[in-house]
């Protein structure tokens, strides 16, 4: 890796902050399969609250990772779709999610061991 200026590092941090916020990777992953309405996204990401999903979608749209289209039906529908910028993350996103699935037990065990060690110190 090359050495980056402090300004470059700060800009990189801001971009990484956008894509590593809670729910972001899972929402992007769901949209990689095709456009979805809000409730379909919510079902695809069990546990996300309406407020958290709304905030996540607004951040992703503002950063250019997704697009939002209002469809004039009765009632009016909103469809979210991954943008070309968001699509460029797809291979990396897949790798991160595969890694998480393969190593989640290791992470949980490490967290349990840390918690146990912390209790023993007190």
N, C-alpha and C positions, 0 to 999 in steps of 0.2 A: 504494500500500500504506500501511496505517496503521502508526504506530509501536507496537511491542509492548513490554511490560514485560520486564525480564530473566527473570522467572519464566515468562512466556508463551513467550519465545524458547527457554528451556531445555526446556519441555514439548514444543514443536514439534520441537526437535532430537531428543528421545527417540523421538518418533513417526517422524520421518524416518529415524532410525537403524534402526528396525525394518523399514521397507519398502525400505531400500537396502542391506541386508546382502547378501553374495554369495549367489546363487541365488534369493533371495526373489522378485524380479520374474518370473523364469522359471518358478518353481514356481506362483506365482499365475496366471500366464498359462495354464499347462497346465490348471489346475483350472477356469478360466473355461469350458472346453469341456465340463466335466461331472466327476462324481466319478471318482476314480482310486484304485487300490490302490498301495501303496508301489512295487512293482517297475515298474508302468506309469509312475509318476512318474519313476522312475530312468531308464527307457528314453527318456522324453520329454526328459530333461535329461542328455544324454550328457556324461560327464566328471565328474558329481557323484559323490562317494564315498558309501557307505552312511552313514558317520558324519556327513558334512556335510548330507546330506538329512534324516537323523533330527533333527539339531539345528535345521535350518531349519523343519521341520514342527512341532517342539515350540514354537519361538518364535512361529510364525504362529498356532498354536492358543492359546497363552497370551495373545496379543494380540488374539484374537477375529477374525482374518482368515479362519480355516478352522475346520471342525469335523472331528472324528475319530469314526468309528462302527465299533464292533466288530460284525462279522456272524457269527452262530453257524452256521458251516458246518464241514465237516470237510475240511481243517484250518480253524481259526478265521482269518478274514480281517479286515483293517482297511481301511476306505475313508475317504479324505479328500475333503472337499467345501468349496468356497468358501462363506463365510458371507455374509449380507447386507452386513456391513461390508466384507468383501473384495470383494464384487461392486461396491460403490460406487467402487472403484478402477479397475474395468475400462476405462472410457473413457480415463482418464489413463494407465493402463498401456499400452494400445494405442498411444497417442501417443508415449510414451517409447520403446517397442520399434520403432516405425516410424522414429523419428528416429535411433535407433542403427543400424538397417539402412541408412538413407539416408546416414549420415555416418561409418560405420566406416572407410572408406578414408581420409577426411580425417584422422581421429584417428590411424590407423596411420602415415600420412605425416608428421604433426606429431611423433609419437613418434620416428620414424626420424630426422627432421631434428634434433630435440633431442639424441638420442643421438650423432649425427655431430658436432654442434657441441660437445658435451661432450668428445668424444674429441679434437677439435682444440685445445681449450683446455689440455689436460693436456700 
